[in-house]
Amino acid sequence: MLHRTARVTRPAILALALAGCAATPPALEQERTYRVEWIDERPLLEGSHLTITFGADDRAYGTGGCNHWFAGYGVEGEILRFSQIGSTRKACAPALMEQEARFFQALEHVRRWDLSPLEQLRLWPEQGKPIRLQPEQG
């Protein structure tokens, strides 16, 4: 009878041990600025600087490479959506304006987020490649 109890208990103990080792899923960090490195399958233009900061007030903001931008955002677990994206209206070089337009369009299609094995923040559209970001230092 002792053997039988031991067999029943071992799987239960193993399950509890494994559950205890499971990592808590990361939370999207607020009030931290992330630097965009890739939009879809393309790296950014050399010298351009695009950022996202997720405010604690459910507002996101940053620089689009030319203009400052802002939007509402909602996050629930890994689900992430931006709403009412707006920006200032300064004109810049055509290539920079095209990249900024792609960035804003990509933000509109974001549906979820995760962290890559390299600790990059990735913002995923319903289909296609993610926006990839690194936390800014300092």
Sequence and secondary structure as in RCSB ss.txt:
>XXXX:A:sequence
MLHRTARVTRPAILALALAGCAATPPALEQERTYRVEWIDERPLLEGSHLTITFGADDRAYGTGGCNHWFAGYGV
EGEILRFSQIGSTRKACAPALMEQEARFFQALEHVRRWDLSPLEQLRLWPEQGKPIRLQPEQG
>XXXX:A:secstr
 HHHHHHHHHHHHHHHHHHHHS       SS EEEEEEETTEE  TT  BEEEE TTSEEEEEBSSSEEEEEEEE
ETTEEEEEEEEE      HHHHHHHHHHHHHHHTEEEEEE TT  EEEEESSS  EEEEE   
